[in-house]
Amino acid sequence: MEEVKTTEKKSTLNIASTLCWILGVLNLGGGISIGIPVLNTGKSIIFPLAIFIIGIGLCVAGYGLRKKQRYAGILAVIFAVLAFISPPLVGLILGILIIIFTVINWKELK
């Protein structure tokens, strides 16, 4: 029996996908943790809801990037820019890395 060796090029799209998931989960948690007290006080829920929706978008983008889908690259860039409003330094750093890794590997997306 012959062993078939495949040399699969490691892509930074996997890194971008993982970063999307990390930032998405952080935003989901942030939206929930900010939203619950806001609901109890009766104030506007728009900001926590926006953070929660950004988290969902980043998780969808992370899934699509893992599958190398072009729509996911577009979503990743859009939601990474929107994530700049979330936890200040983390959202900014991870968002910039997601954009860089996605743009670098744009040709790999189908």
C-alpha positions in Angstrom: 0.0 0.0 0.0 1.4 3.4 -1.0 1.3 6.4 1.2 0.1 9.5 -0.5 1.7 12.6 0.7 -0.1 15.8 0.2 1.6 19.1 0.7 -1.1 21.5 1.7 -0.1 25.1 1.8 -0.8 26.6 5.2 -3.0 29.6 4.7 -3.4 32.7 6.9 -7.1 32.4 6.1 -7.3 29.9 8.9 -5.8 32.4 11.2 -8.2 35.0 10.0 -11.1 32.6 10.5 -10.0 31.8 14.1 -9.6 35.5 14.9 -13.1 36.1 13.5 -14.4 33.4 15.8 -12.6 34.8 18.8 -13.7 38.4 18.2 -17.2 37.2 17.4 -17.6 35.3 20.6 -16.2 38.2 22.6 -18.8 40.5 21.0 -21.6 38.0 21.6 -20.6 37.8 25.2 -20.2 41.6 25.4 -23.6 42.2 23.9 -25.3 39.9 26.3 -23.4 41.2 29.4 -24.1 44.8 28.5 -27.6 44.1 27.3 -29.0 42.4 30.4 -28.4 45.3 32.8 -29.7 47.7 30.1 -32.9 45.7 29.8 -33.4 45.9 33.6 -33.0 49.7 33.6 -35.3 50.3 30.7 -32.7 52.3 28.7 -32.1 51.9 24.9 -30.8 48.5 23.9 -29.5 49.6 20.5 -25.8 49.6 21.4 -25.7 46.1 23.1 -27.8 44.8 20.2 -25.4 46.2 17.7 -22.5 44.5 19.5 -24.4 41.2 19.5 -25.2 41.5 15.8 -21.5 42.2 15.0 -20.6 39.1 17.0 -23.0 37.0 14.9 -21.6 38.5 11.7 -18.0 37.7 12.7 -18.9 34.1 13.6 -20.6 33.6 10.2 -17.5 35.2 8.5 -15.2 32.9 10.5 -17.2 29.9 9.3 -17.2 31.0 5.7 -13.5 31.9 5.7 -12.7 28.3 6.9 -14.6 27.1 3.8 -12.8 29.7 1.7 -16.0 31.5 0.5 -15.7 35.0 -1.0 -18.9 36.3 0.8 -17.1 35.5 4.1 -14.2 37.7 3.1 -16.5 40.6 2.5 -18.3 40.0 5.8 -15.0 39.6 7.6 -13.8 43.0 6.4 -17.1 44.8 7.1 -17.7 43.3 10.5 -14.0 43.7 11.5 -14.3 47.4 10.8 -17.6 47.6 12.8 -15.9 45.7 15.7 -13.7 48.7 16.2 -16.4 50.0 18.5 -16.3 46.9 20.7 -13.8 46.2 23.6 -11.5 49.1 22.7 -8.0 47.7 22.2 -9.0 44.0 21.5 -11.5 44.9 18.8 -9.1 47.2 17.1 -6.1 44.9 17.1 -8.1 41.7 16.1 -10.0 43.7 13.5 -6.9 45.0 11.9 -5.4 41.5 11.8 -8.5 40.0 10.3 -8.6 42.6 7.6 -4.9 42.1 6.8 -5.0 38.3 6.7 -8.2 38.4 4.6 -6.9 40.9 2.0 -3.6 39.1 1.7 -5.4 35.8 0.8 -8.2 37.3 -1.3 -7.3 35.2 -4.3 -7.8 31.9 -2.4 -11.5 32.8 -1.8 -14.0 31.2 -4.2 
